[in-house]
Amino acid sequence: MELVQIKGDTWYLDGAEHIPLIRLEGGGCILLDSGHGFEGADLAASLDRAGLRPLGVFCSHAHRDHAGNNAFLRERYGAWICLPFGEAALSANLPMYKSVYTSYSPRKLNASIGHILGPVDQTVAFGEEHVTFCGVPLQVVHTPGHTPDHICTITPDGVLYTADALMDGEELAKARLPYHAFHEEARRSMEKLRRVSCACYVAAHRGVGTDLVSLVNGNLAMLDRLCGVLLELAEEPMSLDQLCLAYYRRMRLMTSHVEKAALYSGNIQVMTEYLVDMGQMNVLIREGLRYFQRL
């Protein structure tokens, strides 16, 4: 992984996603997330090559592409792990995680994310905006929506790490499905980020820039565009499975992968629920089954 400077002591490792870190005196560092589990060896080699020892991981949320190497870094370097309180609760064990990620069967879910489950050393409380982690003062912006207790972090250099609250670059331009557990909440968090003061931002997926307002606008426009596609398809009453299939065909999201199919259908359900709540889609019950139709 290439180590790239953003500003001052704030850098990022360019892996499957951007993994920000804060360099400290004496060769220590703090990672903001730890990437995918399959990147562990590459991550460790990159840190060792740069003469950096991770003292801790200040993690934005409990997804496998952001918390995937937490346990590995704890075992290899003795790194401390911090998660938002809600994310730490969800990832404490499989039943807790399954309570939110209902599209997956328990054993499939455990095979996918079992390595991120377990205890943490520190948590960020609900509403807590200033946290000291491994001796470093960090500013926290609470941005639920992508996950129940997702956070963004501002480093001492004034760099905002948006994690998965916002996408950038090709990830944003080519988005075919929004990956939010709570659509309306995600939009509120995006609007909140519009008002954040920072020197620049780094998005996990994937970019670095200074125009945060334009990034927020682009993400909101993406959500509007994809919701518009779903509404257009629901001209006649459709079950959720029918709606998913129509959306897959329109957006070329066809897959034979069990995990991806569960992910896609879950996110389409979230979009559908949002459109129902916004009064743009109606729910009809026929023989005990739900059908959705645009209004």
MARVOMI-833936 format. One line per field, with one value per residue (C-alpha): x, y, z; residue in one letter. Coordinates in steps of 0.001 Angstrom, whole numbers, padded with zeros to 6 digits, always signed. Layout:
// MARVOMI-833936
east = X, ...
north = Y, ...
up = Z, ...
aa = a, ...
This chain:
// MARVOMI-833936
east = +000000, +001248, +001431, +000151, +000268, -002966, -002010, +000529, +000607, -002546, -001840, -003655, -002758, -004087, -005562, -008888, -010136, -008382, -007211, -006295, -003717, -002206, +001581, +002900, +006311, +008534, +007147, +003693, +000463, -003299, -005337, -008796, -010244, -008233, -009502, -010521, -009266, -007619, -005405, -003850, -000430, -000125, -001228, +001342, +004113, +003302, +003338, +006590, +008225, +007333, +008644, +005180, +003698, -000097, -000990, -004698, -007553, -010211, -012901, -015838, -018199, -018360, -018236, -015707, -014028, -013417, -012906, -011482, -008001, -008837, -008224, -005139, -003561, -004385, -002663, +000353, +001057, -001054, -003157, -006131, -009511, -012167, -015655, -018759, -020815, -023638, -021233, -019356, -022656, -023679, -020337, -020083, -021385, -023206, -026792, -026370, -025003, -027702, -030399, -029555, -028253, -031344, -030870, -028116, -028462, -026574, -023859, -023314, -023113, -020595, -018438, -018454, -017929, -017017, -013473, -014706, -016820, -015569, -014701, -013155, -010946, -012749, -016048, -017363, -020544, -023715, -023338, -019697, -017925, -014396, -012440, -008848, -007581, -004043, -003238, -004504, -007419, -010011, -013241, -016197, -019144, -021984, -023353, -025774, -027443, -024913, -024886, -026759, -023900, -021494, -019096, -016805, -013566, -011641, -007902, -005777, -004737, -008364, -008798, -012305, -012507, -015989, -015672, -018862, -021104, -020079, -018625, -016307, -014652, -015589, -017409, -019868, -020036, -020762, -022987, -025850, -027132, -026890, -025455, -027327, -029164, -031319, -031919, -033582, -031032, -028183, -029548, -029757, -026148, -025083, -026809, -025017, -021655, -022452, -022004, -018751, -015670, -012510, -009340, -010029, -011683, -010759, -013423, -012881, -014516, -012579, -010990, -009376, -010587, -011479, -014991, -017077, -020318, -020060, -019351, -022475, -024534, -023214, -024099, -027607, -028104, -026995, -029594, -032301, -031314, -031448, -034713, -036089, -035161, -036978, -040073, -040132, -040137, -043038, -045730, -047832, -048041, -044912, -043729, -040314, -038801, -040372, -039122, -035619, -035531, -036713, -034084, -031325, -032169, -032315, -029054, -027236, -026825, -027500, -025491, -025300, -023401, -025465, -023872, -024290, -027905, -028657, -026864, -028630, -032125, -031599, -030588, -033481, -035816, -034303, -034896, -038462, -039179, -037832, -040101, -043082, -042232, -041867, -045351, -044031, -044896, -047894, -048038, -050808, -051529, -052729, -053126, -050778, -048023, -046813, -046910, -045436, -046600, -045573, -048096
north = +000000, +003467, +005910, +009325, +012582, +014566, +017399, +017647, +014390, +013047, +010464, +007589, +004113, +003458, -000031, -001412, +001730, +004772, +004015, +007305, +007447, +010031, +009882, +010431, +011223, +008217, +006179, +005510, +006078, +005824, +004291, +005561, +002150, -000934, -002062, -005494, -008630, -009834, -006715, -007567, -008730, -005835, -003355, -004637, -004648, -001056, +000110, -001739, -000347, +003192, +002548, +002988, +001071, +001313, +002180, +001988, +001882, +004583, +002830, +004539, +001548, -002224, -003298, -005822, -003370, -000898, -003128, -006123, -005965, -004743, -008127, -008723, -005397, -006003, -009391, -008294, -004862, -004674, -001937, -000603, -000667, +002045, +001916, +004060, +002623, +001391, -000256, -001936, -003317, -004626, -006320, -007823, -011175, -012821, -012568, -008805, -008352, -010564, -008411, -005619, -007559, -009702, -010574, -013083, -016535, -016769, -019129, -017214, -014011, -015492, -016756, -013248, -011050, -013349, -011959, -008464, -009625, -009245, -006753, -003312, -001265, +002073, +003413, +006752, +007604, +008781, +012516, +012640, +015154, +015269, +012099, +011499, +008199, +006978, +010500, +012152, +014634, +013859, +015591, +013310, +013994, +011545, +010447, +007514, +006106, +003947, +001976, +002689, +004543, +005501, +008372, +010692, +011958, +015227, +014891, +017527, +018747, +019563, +016630, +015158, +011405, +010761, +006937, +005653, +008652, +010002, +008433, +010174, +009733, +006769, +005109, +008007, +008484, +004808, +004073, +001736, +001162, +003203, +001205, +002623, +000785, +003846, +005990, +009043, +009115, +008918, +011961, +013905, +013013, +014232, +017554, +017723, +017245, +020181, +022449, +020917, +023131, +021327, +021957, +019035, +015622, +012034, +009508, +005782, +005110, +007017, +010427, +013474, +017031, +020423, +021090, +019271, +021010, +019789, +016281, +016354, +017670, +014919, +012211, +013567, +013766, +010136, +009072, +011045, +009479, +005915, +006472, +007836, +004609, +002559, +004753, +004540, +000740, +000580, +001724, -001340, -003104, -005224, -007485, -006700, -009625, -008383, -004880, -006194, -008184, -005207, -002995, -005567, -005772, -002000, -001365, -004516, -005854, -009500, -011855, -015534, -014698, -015391, -012585, -009965, -010969, -010516, -007157, -005858, -006893, -005443, -002077, -002000, -002687, +000283, +002518, +001228, +001917, +005450, +006127, +004801, +007098, +010065, +009438, +008582, +004880, +002967, -000446, -002844, -006150, -009058, -012500, -011495, -010291, -006715, -005013, -001590, +000990, +004553, +007279
up = +000000, -000868, +002057, +000960, +002923, +003163, +005538, +008341, +010271, +008608, +005890, +004263, +003052, -000431, -000240, -001411, +000319, +001783, +005345, +007079, +009848, +012165, +012550, +016073, +017513, +018040, +015149, +016537, +014641, +014991, +012193, +011358, +010378, +009443, +006030, +004736, +006459, +003251, +003335, +006710, +005513, +003055, +005721, +008226, +005609, +004628, +008248, +008993, +005851, +006954, +010460, +011955, +014878, +015201, +018786, +018082, +015594, +015929, +013938, +012214, +012138, +012356, +008716, +007471, +005070, +007915, +010968, +009125, +010660, +014159, +015790, +013632, +014634, +018294, +018180, +016133, +017653, +020809, +019186, +021143, +019438, +019714, +018184, +018596, +021454, +019218, +016785, +019644, +020946, +017515, +016914, +020395, +019144, +016244, +017603, +018077, +014552, +013054, +014688, +012221, +009217, +008782, +005093, +005883, +007427, +010757, +009518, +006270, +008283, +010708, +007837, +006374, +009433, +012327, +012408, +013347, +016299, +019853, +022595, +022184, +024500, +024265, +022956, +021731, +023627, +021891, +021304, +022442, +020202, +021623, +022355, +023393, +021988, +022612, +023768, +020571, +020685, +018012, +017024, +016315, +014006, +014605, +011232, +011653, +008563, +006793, +010034, +013287, +015036, +012234, +012966, +011029, +012558, +012323, +012976, +014782, +011297, +010468, +008063, +008035, +007505, +006114, +006263, +004559, +005220, +001792, -001346, -003800, -007188, -009355, -006451, -006444, -010203, -010885, -007873, -008726, -005201, -002001, +000888, +003863, +006606, +007357, +004291, +005849, +008667, +006143, +004336, +007596, +008335, +004892, +005541, +008894, +007178, +004891, +007932, +009194, +009127, +008000, +006014, +003676, +003621, +002845, +001859, +002323, -001079, -002379, -002678, -001065, -001598, -000169, -001519, +001075, +000101, -003498, -002236, -000064, -002980, -005235, -002731, -002187, -005957, -006250, -003684, -005507, -008827, -007536, -005685, -008946, -010726, -008091, -008313, -012093, -011905, -009449, -011886, -011041, -007642, -007166, -004370, -002927, -004854, -008092, -007388, -006678, -009914, -011973, -010329, -010859, -014548, -014975, -013098, -014276, -010766, -011570, -009350, -008419, -005214, -002069, -000044, -002747, -003371, +000339, +000382, -002720, -001613, +001854, +000456, -002002, +000907, +002758, -000288, -000578, +003099, +002692, -000291, +001674, +004599, +002226, +000806, -002663, -002575, -001277, +000418, -000611, +001139, -000981, +000582, +003352, +001014, +000598, -002787, -003499, -006024, -006661, -005906
aa = m, e, l, v, q, i, k, g, d, t, w, y, l, d, g, a, e, h, i, p, l, i, r, l, e, g, g, g, c, i, l, l, d, s, g, h, g, f, e, g, a, d, l, a, a, s, l, d, r, a, g, l, r, p, l, g, v, f, c, s, h, a, h, r, d, h, a, g, n, n, a, f, l, r, e, r, y, g, a, w, i, c, l, p, f, g, e, a, a, l, s, a, n, l, p, m, y, k, s, v, y, t, s, y, s, p, r, k, l, n, a, s, i, g, h, i, l, g, p, v, d, q, t, v, a, f, g, e, e, h, v, t, f, c, g, v, p, l, q, v, v, h, t, p, g, h, t, p, d, h, i, c, t, i, t, p, d, g, v, l, y, t, a, d, a, l, m, d, g, e, e, l, a, k, a, r, l, p, y, h, a, f, h, e, e, a, r, r, s, m, e, k, l, r, r, v, s, c, a, c, y, v, a, a, h, r, g, v, g, t, d, l, v, s, l, v, n, g, n, l, a, m, l, d, r, l, c, g, v, l, l, e, l, a, e, e, p, m, s, l, d, q, l, c, l, a, y, y, r, r, m, r, l, m, t, s, h, v, e, k, a, a, l, y, s, g, n, i, q, v, m, t, e, y, l, v, d, m, g, q, m, n, v, l, i, r, e, g, l, r, y, f, q, r, l
